[in-house]
């Protein structure tokens, strides 16, 4: 059966909420799936259609930057309860974008991240930052293209062939896969960080565990949630305030051999 790729992006204002609340990305993915399903059912006039959706969440952009967005592989229609397939009619991506826009804002209001006045104010923005792209269509007999598209949706955040390492300066430069546009060019300088170094795990995106790109490598990094500071070479968690109130561990006593008498 034919498929369609639906790419959904959110504005920059919401990226910080997703960075520190990773479960929010799953909630947005469920909202996107429900929005696409409702759009297909509305345009076909079939309220009981079953739509197949595979959601791929990506937290990285072309230059390994923090850019969470969704890739949905959607059946180009849905199935009736009797098993017959109904195709997705020609649709307007702008209306789908508006529906996704309103659904995400309702989610943020329901989770008490926004109040209603903030959500209404974002609805008046000329450029909302939400975008839905539905121009990629996969024919039912083109299995090779469907495989390439699925691999693209599940690709790794960092491609080794786009990394350039200066051994003398110990600088890594990462090149975008786009030749033009806002995401084209290179990102650097960068530092390859080993285990236990780099930002605090709560600040590190899920897919950025190996490579952390910075403008200028700072000398020290603050640890969120405590007043202690750490060096980039080693992280001592017991220097944080949350460990200050813990009593020291007592050394374990000698164990009595079970073969000896207890006299």
Buried (B, 14 or more C-beta within 10 A) or exposed (E): EBBBBBBBBBBEEBBEBBBEEBEBBEBBBEBBBBBBBBBBBEBBEBEEBEBBBBBBBBBBBBBBBBBBBBBBBBBBBBBEEEEEEBEBEEBEEEEBBBBBBBBBBBBBBEEEBBEEEBBEEBEEEEEBBBBBBBEBEBEEEBEEBBEEBBEEBEBEBBEEEBBEEEEEEEBBBBBBEEEEEEBEBEBBBBBBBEEEBBBBEEBBBEBBEEBBBBEEEEEEBBBEEBEBEBEBEEBEEEBBEEEEEEEEEEEEEEEEEEEEEEE
